[in-house]
Amino acid sequence: MVQVIGQSGADLVPGWGSSLMSLSFTDNEGGDADEINMQFSVSTPLQAAPAKGTQYRLIYGWTGQGLKDAGLFTFQSAGLTFDAESGWIMTITCRSADFVDADKAADLESFEEATAGQIFKRLAAGVGKNAKVHPSVEAIEIPYRLRYQQSAVGFAQTLADELGATLKLANGEWLITMKNSGETANGSTLPPITVSMDEVIDCDLTTEGRPEFGEVQSSWFDEGLGISFLEAVPGLGQAARFLGLHPAPSASEARQRSRAEALDLARATVSGGITIEGRPEAMAGAPVILSGFGGWAGFELVAPTLVHTFTFDESGGWLMSFECAAKT
């Protein structure tokens, strides 16, 4: 069951009828906004695109079971295509309203002798939101950081990425979690996505023998002494070193940046995706358990991105595709 609630509060899907071809919902762990894409078969005279600022609420689930509220989405763009086989098709793209609202105003402000948790909460409060920060990020010390002509969400995303974290805006909250940790912003483990081989509709997984560095380093400059220093953390390998390209502003941030770089290198060792039937309880960022996959079942994986695709033709249905990455 799919409901798209319009600004009148009514479900628009019955009125769209057979013109609605498909709807896809992309659920991201963080970094990028959640998004919906709707495809319509249109005919002359061609219908106009939605007005700027038009909002939709997506609700979905299996009939007879609990429905899931994916949140509110704001119209961003529309496209029109034609080919002899499919005819005229209009595609409407909408992004998470939380993300759109927070990405508007650029500002100038500075943060001194603060923790990462304090910075995220202050930024969120500035746009009328509440922030939940993962315990591993909350107490990281940030001696000084300047926000210069950046939106609150843009500045927060940059900071989160430097700390090995990710920012998700959902249901009026800012959620800061550790990348690919399989945990919520509160530090609890997300319900896993367990997949058996007989459930798989499509699968494409790759593991690569990329270099595993014994040590990951990041530099920082001590202005008082006029000397550059290196902060290092252990990597996954036994030998060789990896040196981050950009220096950090302080020793504590250099250590955290080294940890973040080590996690990014680890995540890159497994990639690909799996498609199964839709599950309303699945969440982006959740751990993935492969059951019955033999030697491939030994990987500790997470799903940074989920894409739910609903089709409305005679053979229509609901498929869920999710990206796989190494759990860190």
Sine and cosine of phi, psi and omega as CSV:
sin_phi,cos_phi,sin_psi,cos_psi,sin_omega,cos_omega
0.00,0.00,0.75,-0.66,0.02,-1.00
-0.80,-0.60,0.78,-0.63,0.09,-1.00
-0.83,-0.55,0.73,-0.69,0.12,-0.99
-0.88,-0.47,0.96,-0.28,-0.09,-1.00
-1.00,0.05,0.84,-0.53,0.01,-1.00
-1.00,0.09,-0.08,-1.00,-0.07,-1.00
-0.94,0.34,-0.28,0.96,0.06,-1.00
-0.99,0.17,-0.20,0.98,-0.06,-1.00
1.00,-0.03,-0.01,1.00,-0.01,-1.00
-0.99,-0.15,0.44,-0.90,0.08,-1.00
-0.96,0.27,0.83,-0.56,-0.07,-1.00
-1.00,0.06,-0.30,0.96,-0.12,-0.99
-0.87,0.49,-0.71,0.70,0.01,-1.00
-0.86,0.51,-0.61,0.79,0.01,-1.00
-0.94,0.35,-0.53,0.85,0.03,-1.00
-0.94,0.35,-0.52,0.86,0.05,-1.00
0.84,0.55,-0.67,-0.74,-0.09,-1.00
-0.96,0.27,-0.14,0.99,0.02,-1.00
-0.94,0.33,-0.44,0.90,0.05,-1.00
-0.98,0.21,0.92,-0.39,-0.04,-1.00
-1.00,0.02,-0.73,0.68,-0.05,-1.00
-0.39,-0.92,0.36,-0.93,0.09,-1.00
-0.64,-0.77,0.76,-0.64,0.07,-1.00
-0.85,-0.53,0.63,-0.77,0.00,-1.00
-0.85,-0.53,0.87,-0.49,0.02,-1.00
-0.98,-0.19,0.87,-0.49,-0.01,-1.00
-0.95,-0.30,0.92,-0.39,-0.04,-1.00
-0.98,-0.22,0.58,-0.82,0.10,-1.00
-0.87,0.50,-0.57,0.82,-0.01,-1.00
0.24,-0.97,0.04,-1.00,0.01,-1.00
1.00,0.05,-0.82,0.57,0.05,-1.00
-0.95,-0.32,0.46,-0.89,0.01,-1.00
-0.95,0.33,0.57,-0.82,0.20,-0.98
-0.89,0.46,0.44,-0.90,-0.16,-0.99
-0.50,-0.86,0.55,-0.84,0.18,-0.98
-0.84,-0.54,0.59,-0.81,0.07,-1.00
-0.80,-0.60,0.81,-0.59,0.01,-1.00
-0.89,-0.46,0.74,-0.67,0.03,-1.00
-0.94,-0.34,0.77,-0.64,-0.01,-1.00
-0.84,-0.54,0.64,-0.77,0.18,-0.98
-1.00,0.09,0.84,-0.54,-0.07,-1.00
-0.83,-0.55,0.36,-0.93,0.00,-1.00
-0.67,-0.74,0.21,-0.98,-0.01,-1.00
-0.96,0.27,0.59,-0.81,-0.11,0.99
-0.94,0.34,0.73,-0.69,-0.13,-0.99
-0.91,0.42,0.68,-0.74,0.02,-1.00
-0.94,0.33,0.53,-0.85,0.04,-1.00
-0.98,0.22,0.41,-0.91,0.09,-1.00
-0.94,0.35,0.36,-0.93,0.05,-1.00
-0.86,0.51,0.42,-0.91,0.02,-1.00
-0.94,0.33,0.46,-0.89,0.04,-1.00
-0.83,0.56,0.72,-0.69,0.02,-1.00
1.00,0.03,-0.08,1.00,0.03,-1.00
-0.87,0.50,0.69,-0.72,-0.06,-1.00
-0.85,-0.52,0.52,-0.85,0.02,-1.00
-0.71,-0.70,0.56,-0.83,0.13,-0.99
-0.92,-0.39,0.78,-0.62,-0.02,-1.00
-0.98,-0.19,0.79,-0.62,0.07,-1.00
-0.78,-0.62,0.73,-0.69,-0.06,-1.00
-0.52,-0.86,0.27,-0.96,0.03,-1.00
0.33,-0.94,0.04,-1.00,0.05,-1.00
-1.00,0.07,0.62,-0.78,0.01,-1.00
-0.85,0.53,0.74,-0.68,-0.01,-1.00
1.00,-0.01,-0.14,0.99,0.04,-1.00
-0.90,-0.45,0.13,-0.99,0.00,-1.00
-0.91,0.42,0.61,-0.80,0.02,-1.00
-1.00,-0.06,0.46,-0.89,-0.01,-1.00
-0.93,-0.38,0.72,-0.69,0.05,-1.00
-1.00,-0.03,0.93,-0.37,-0.02,-1.00
-0.98,0.18,-0.21,0.98,0.03,-1.00
0.93,-0.36,-0.12,-0.99,-0.06,-1.00
-0.98,-0.21,0.68,-0.73,-0.06,-1.00
-0.79,-0.61,0.62,-0.78,-0.03,-1.00
-0.94,-0.33,0.72,-0.69,0.01,-1.00
-0.84,0.54,0.73,-0.68,0.00,-1.00
-0.89,-0.46,-0.70,0.72,-0.06,-1.00
-0.36,-0.93,0.30,-0.96,0.07,-1.00
-0.67,-0.74,0.54,-0.84,0.02,-1.00
-0.75,-0.66,0.47,-0.88,-0.02,-1.00
-0.77,-0.64,0.80,-0.60,0.00,-1.00
-0.74,-0.67,0.32,-0.95,0.04,-1.00
-0.54,-0.84,0.66,-0.75,0.26,-0.97
-0.53,-0.85,0.31,-0.95,-0.15,-0.99
-0.89,0.46,-0.52,0.86,-0.06,-1.00
-0.99,0.15,-0.70,0.72,-0.10,-0.99
-1.00,-0.08,-0.35,0.94,-0.06,-1.00
0.98,0.19,-0.42,-0.91,-0.02,-1.00
-0.99,0.10,0.75,-0.66,0.01,-1.00
-0.76,-0.64,0.77,-0.64,0.08,-1.00
-0.94,-0.33,0.78,-0.63,0.03,-1.00
-0.93,-0.36,0.78,-0.63,0.00,-1.00
-0.92,-0.40,0.80,-0.60,0.00,-1.00
-0.92,-0.39,0.76,-0.65,0.02,-1.00
-0.76,-0.65,0.58,-0.81,0.01,-1.00
-0.91,-0.42,0.37,-0.93,0.02,-1.00
-0.75,0.66,0.80,-0.59,-0.03,-1.00
-0.89,0.46,-0.55,0.83,0.04,-1.00
-0.86,0.50,-0.68,0.73,-0.03,-1.00
-0.93,0.37,-0.71,0.71,-0.04,-1.00
-0.88,0.47,-0.71,0.71,-0.04,-1.00
-0.90,0.43,-0.60,0.80,-0.08,-1.00
-0.99,0.13,-0.21,0.98,-0.10,-0.99
-0.98,-0.18,0.38,0.93,-0.11,-0.99
-1.00,-0.05,-0.87,0.48,-0.21,-0.98
-1.00,-0.03,0.80,-0.60,0.12,-0.99
-1.00,0.02,0.49,-0.87,-0.06,-1.00
-0.46,-0.89,0.11,-0.99,0.02,-1.00
-0.81,-0.58,0.83,-0.56,0.08,-1.00
-0.34,-0.94,0.35,-0.94,-0.01,-1.00
-0.82,-0.57,0.42,-0.91,0.03,-1.00
-0.80,-0.60,0.80,-0.60,-0.02,-1.00
-0.81,-0.59,0.69,-0.73,0.03,-1.00
0.71,0.70,0.80,0.60,-0.01,-1.00
-0.87,-0.49,0.24,-0.97,0.15,-0.99
-0.99,-0.12,0.30,-0.95,0.03,-1.00
-0.87,0.49,-0.63,0.77,0.02,-1.00
-0.87,0.50,-0.68,0.73,0.02,-1.00
-0.90,0.44,-0.63,0.78,0.00,-1.00
-0.91,0.41,-0.74,0.67,-0.01,-1.00
-0.88,0.48,-0.67,0.74,-0.03,-1.00
-0.93,0.37,-0.60,0.80,0.04,-1.00
-0.92,0.38,-0.66,0.75,0.03,-1.00
-0.90,0.45,-0.70,0.71,-0.01,-1.00
-0.90,0.44,-0.69,0.73,0.00,-1.00
-0.88,0.48,-0.53,0.85,0.00,-1.00
-0.91,0.42,-0.37,0.93,0.06,-1.00
-0.92,-0.40,0.34,0.94,0.10,-1.00
0.97,0.24,0.46,0.89,-0.02,-1.00
-0.87,-0.50,0.25,-0.97,0.08,-1.00
-0.96,-0.28,0.63,-0.77,-0.01,-1.00
-0.91,-0.41,0.71,-0.70,0.16,-0.99
-0.92,-0.39,0.80,-0.61,-0.14,-0.99
-0.87,-0.50,0.75,-0.66,0.00,-1.00
-0.85,0.53,0.64,-0.76,-0.02,-1.00
-0.81,0.59,-0.52,0.86,-0.01,-1.00
-0.95,0.32,-0.32,0.95,-0.03,-1.00
-0.97,-0.23,-0.53,0.85,-0.15,-0.99
-0.74,0.67,-0.74,0.67,-0.17,-0.99
-0.99,-0.13,0.12,0.99,0.01,-1.00
-0.89,0.45,0.79,-0.62,-0.05,-1.00
-0.99,0.13,0.75,-0.67,0.05,-1.00
-0.86,-0.51,0.99,-0.16,-0.05,-1.00
-0.86,0.52,-0.65,0.76,-0.01,-1.00
-0.36,-0.93,0.68,-0.73,0.09,-1.00
-0.50,-0.86,0.73,-0.69,-0.02,-1.00
-0.95,-0.32,0.79,-0.61,0.16,-0.99
-0.99,-0.15,0.92,-0.39,-0.09,-1.00
-0.86,-0.51,0.95,-0.31,0.04,-1.00
0.77,0.63,0.73,0.68,0.08,-1.00
-0.84,-0.55,0.50,-0.87,0.14,-0.99
-0.94,0.35,0.35,-0.94,0.00,-1.00
-0.86,0.51,-0.69,0.72,-0.05,-1.00
-0.95,0.31,-0.58,0.82,0.03,-1.00
-0.90,0.43,-0.69,0.72,0.03,-1.00
-0.90,0.44,-0.68,0.73,-0.02,-1.00
-0.91,0.42,-0.62,0.78,0.01,-1.00
-0.91,0.42,-0.66,0.75,0.02,-1.00
-0.89,0.46,-0.71,0.71,0.01,-1.00
-0.90,0.44,-0.69,0.72,0.00,-1.00
-0.86,0.50,-0.69,0.73,-0.02,-1.00
-0.89,0.46,-0.64,0.77,0.01,-1.00
-0.91,0.42,-0.46,0.89,-0.05,-1.00
-1.00,-0.09,0.09,1.00,-0.02,-1.00
0.98,0.22,0.35,0.94,-0.02,-1.00
-0.92,-0.40,-0.01,-1.00,0.05,-1.00
-0.57,-0.82,0.50,-0.87,-0.06,-1.00
-0.92,-0.40,0.81,-0.59,0.08,-1.00
-0.85,-0.52,0.73,-0.68,0.05,-1.00
-0.96,-0.27,0.88,-0.48,-0.07,-1.00
-0.45,-0.89,0.71,-0.70,0.09,-1.00
0.77,0.63,0.68,0.74,0.08,-1.00
0.99,0.17,0.15,0.99,-0.01,-1.00
-0.81,-0.58,0.44,-0.90,0.19,-0.98
-0.98,-0.18,0.84,-0.55,-0.03,-1.00
-0.91,-0.41,0.91,-0.42,-0.02,-1.00
-0.95,-0.31,0.92,-0.39,-0.01,-1.00
-0.85,-0.53,0.26,-0.97,0.14,-0.99
-0.97,0.23,0.70,-0.71,-0.03,-1.00
-0.84,0.54,0.73,-0.69,0.13,-0.99
0.80,0.60,0.50,0.87,0.01,-1.00
-1.00,0.05,-0.29,0.96,-0.08,-1.00
0.96,0.29,0.33,0.94,-0.07,-1.00
-0.84,-0.54,0.37,-0.93,0.08,-1.00
-0.99,0.16,0.06,-1.00,0.05,-1.00
-0.91,0.42,-0.37,0.93,0.04,-1.00
-1.00,0.09,-0.13,0.99,0.01,-1.00
1.00,-0.09,0.02,1.00,0.03,-1.00
-1.00,0.06,0.43,-0.90,-0.05,-1.00
-0.98,0.22,0.73,-0.69,0.05,-1.00
-0.95,0.32,0.51,-0.86,0.08,-1.00
-0.86,0.52,0.76,-0.65,-0.07,-1.00
-0.96,0.29,0.41,-0.91,0.17,-0.99
-0.99,-0.12,0.96,-0.26,-0.02,-1.00
-0.99,-0.10,0.80,-0.60,-0.09,-1.00
-0.81,-0.58,0.82,-0.57,0.13,-0.99
-0.99,-0.15,0.37,-0.93,-0.09,-1.00
-0.87,0.49,-0.57,0.82,-0.05,-1.00
-0.97,0.25,-0.13,0.99,0.06,-1.00
-1.00,-0.02,-0.24,0.97,-0.14,-0.99
-0.96,0.27,0.78,-0.62,0.10,-0.99
-0.99,-0.13,-0.57,0.82,0.03,-1.00
-0.47,-0.88,0.60,-0.80,-0.01,-1.00
-0.51,-0.86,0.69,-0.73,0.06,-1.00
-0.51,-0.86,1.00,-0.05,-0.02,-1.00
-0.91,-0.41,0.60,-0.80,0.01,-1.00
-0.70,-0.71,0.72,-0.69,0.17,-0.99
-0.88,-0.48,0.70,-0.71,-0.10,-1.00
-0.87,-0.50,0.61,-0.80,0.06,-1.00
-0.99,0.10,0.86,0.50,-0.01,-1.00
-0.95,0.31,0.36,-0.93,0.02,-1.00
-0.85,0.53,0.71,-0.70,0.06,-1.00
-0.94,-0.34,0.94,-0.34,-0.11,-0.99
-0.99,0.14,0.67,-0.74,0.03,-1.00
-0.96,0.29,-0.41,0.91,-0.03,-1.00
-0.53,-0.85,0.67,-0.74,0.05,-1.00
-0.89,-0.47,0.81,-0.59,-0.13,-0.99
-0.86,-0.50,0.48,-0.88,0.13,-0.99
-0.66,-0.75,0.63,-0.78,-0.06,-1.00
-0.99,-0.13,0.36,-0.93,0.15,-0.99
-0.52,-0.86,0.40,-0.92,-0.10,-0.99
-0.92,-0.38,0.83,-0.56,0.06,-1.00
-1.00,0.01,0.96,-0.29,-0.06,-1.00
-0.92,0.40,-0.53,0.85,-0.01,-1.00
-0.91,0.41,-0.67,0.74,-0.02,-1.00
-1.00,-0.04,-0.31,0.95,-0.04,-1.00
0.94,0.34,0.52,0.85,-0.07,-1.00
-0.77,-0.64,0.59,-0.81,0.12,-0.99
-1.00,-0.02,0.63,-0.78,0.03,-1.00
-0.83,-0.56,0.31,-0.95,0.06,-1.00
-0.90,-0.44,0.68,-0.73,0.14,-0.99
-0.91,-0.42,0.74,-0.67,-0.10,-0.99
-0.81,-0.59,0.51,-0.86,0.13,-0.99
-0.75,-0.66,0.42,-0.91,0.02,-1.00
-0.92,0.40,0.61,-0.80,0.12,-0.99
-0.99,-0.16,-0.28,-0.96,-0.03,-1.00
-1.00,0.05,-0.34,0.94,-0.10,-0.99
-1.00,-0.09,-0.20,-0.98,-0.05,-1.00
-0.93,-0.37,-0.29,0.96,-0.08,-1.00
-0.57,-0.82,0.14,-0.99,0.04,-1.00
0.94,0.35,0.42,-0.91,-0.01,-1.00
-0.83,-0.56,0.49,-0.87,0.10,-1.00
-0.88,-0.47,0.80,-0.60,-0.01,-1.00
-0.92,-0.38,0.86,-0.51,0.03,-1.00
-0.89,0.47,0.53,-0.85,-0.11,-0.99
-0.96,0.27,-0.66,0.75,-0.15,-0.99
-0.97,-0.23,0.76,-0.66,0.02,-1.00
-0.94,0.35,0.46,-0.89,0.02,-1.00
-1.00,-0.09,0.34,-0.94,-0.04,-1.00
-0.96,0.28,-0.36,0.93,-0.07,-1.00
-0.47,-0.88,0.17,-0.98,-0.01,-1.00
-0.90,0.44,-0.70,0.72,-0.03,-1.00
-0.90,0.43,-0.63,0.78,0.03,-1.00
-0.95,0.31,-0.53,0.85,0.06,-1.00
-0.90,0.44,-0.67,0.75,0.04,-1.00
-0.89,0.47,-0.71,0.70,-0.01,-1.00
-0.92,0.40,-0.61,0.79,0.02,-1.00
-0.91,0.41,-0.58,0.81,0.07,-1.00
-0.90,0.44,-0.68,0.74,0.04,-1.00
-0.88,0.47,-0.69,0.73,-0.01,-1.00
-0.89,0.46,-0.66,0.75,0.01,-1.00
-0.91,0.41,-0.63,0.77,0.04,-1.00
-0.88,0.47,-0.64,0.77,0.02,-1.00
-0.93,0.37,-0.64,0.77,0.04,-1.00
-0.88,0.47,-0.66,0.76,0.04,-1.00
-0.90,0.43,-0.61,0.79,0.01,-1.00
-0.93,0.37,-0.66,0.75,-0.02,-1.00
-0.88,0.48,-0.52,0.86,-0.09,-1.00
-0.96,0.28,-0.12,0.99,-0.07,-1.00
-0.98,0.21,-0.33,0.95,0.05,-1.00
-0.75,-0.66,0.70,-0.72,0.03,-1.00
-0.52,-0.85,0.18,-0.98,0.03,-1.00
0.80,-0.60,-0.28,-0.96,-0.03,-1.00
-0.35,-0.94,0.26,-0.96,-0.01,-1.00
-0.70,-0.72,0.59,-0.81,0.07,-1.00
-0.86,-0.51,0.76,-0.65,0.04,-1.00
-0.67,-0.74,0.00,-1.00,0.10,-1.00
-0.93,0.36,0.44,-0.90,-0.10,-1.00
-0.88,0.47,0.57,-0.82,0.06,-1.00
-0.73,-0.69,0.90,-0.44,-0.04,-1.00
-0.92,0.38,-0.43,0.90,-0.05,-1.00
-0.99,0.16,-0.22,0.98,-0.05,-1.00
-0.93,0.36,0.63,-0.78,-0.01,-1.00
-0.76,-0.65,0.61,-0.79,0.07,-1.00
-0.87,0.49,0.66,-0.75,-0.03,-1.00
1.00,-0.06,-0.11,0.99,-0.06,-1.00
-0.96,0.28,0.48,-0.88,0.12,-0.99
-0.90,0.45,0.50,-0.87,0.04,-1.00
-0.89,-0.45,0.79,-0.62,0.03,-1.00
-0.91,-0.41,0.87,-0.49,0.03,-1.00
-1.00,-0.08,0.91,-0.42,-0.05,-1.00
-0.97,-0.23,0.83,-0.55,0.02,-1.00
0.99,0.13,0.29,0.96,-0.01,-1.00
-1.00,-0.06,0.26,0.97,0.03,-1.00
0.86,0.52,-0.78,-0.62,-0.02,-1.00
-0.91,0.42,-0.35,0.94,0.02,-1.00
-0.98,0.18,-0.23,0.97,-0.01,-1.00
-0.96,0.27,-0.19,0.98,-0.06,-1.00
-0.98,0.18,-0.17,0.99,-0.01,-1.00
-0.97,0.26,0.68,-0.74,0.17,-0.99
-1.00,-0.03,0.92,-0.38,-0.15,-0.99
-0.86,-0.51,0.35,-0.94,0.19,-0.98
-0.72,-0.69,0.23,-0.97,0.00,-1.00
-0.90,-0.43,1.00,-0.01,-0.04,-1.00
-0.90,0.44,-0.45,0.89,-0.05,-1.00
-0.65,-0.76,0.72,-0.70,0.12,-0.99
-0.89,-0.45,0.63,-0.77,0.11,-0.99
-0.81,-0.59,0.91,-0.42,0.08,-1.00
-1.00,-0.08,0.83,-0.55,-0.01,-1.00
-0.88,-0.48,0.86,-0.52,0.01,-1.00
-0.93,-0.36,0.78,-0.62,0.04,-1.00
-0.89,-0.46,0.50,-0.87,-0.18,-0.98
-0.83,-0.56,0.29,0.96,0.08,-1.00
-1.00,0.09,-0.18,-0.98,-0.06,-1.00
-0.88,0.47,-0.54,0.84,0.00,-1.00
-0.98,-0.20,0.38,0.92,-0.10,-1.00
-0.90,0.44,0.26,-0.97,-0.01,-1.00
-0.06,-1.00,-0.33,-0.94,-0.06,-1.00
-0.70,-0.72,0.90,-0.44,0.05,-1.00
-0.90,-0.44,0.53,-0.85,0.06,-1.00
-0.84,-0.54,0.87,-0.49,0.06,-1.00
-0.94,-0.33,0.67,-0.74,0.02,-1.00
-0.69,-0.72,0.64,-0.77,0.08,-1.00
-0.96,0.28,0.57,-0.82,0.03,-1.00
-0.89,-0.45,0.65,-0.76,0.08,-1.00
-0.55,-0.84,0.35,-0.94,0.00,-1.00
-0.92,0.40,0.72,-0.70,0.05,-1.00
-0.95,0.32,0.69,-0.72,-0.01,-1.00
-0.83,-0.56,0.00,0.00,0.00,0.00
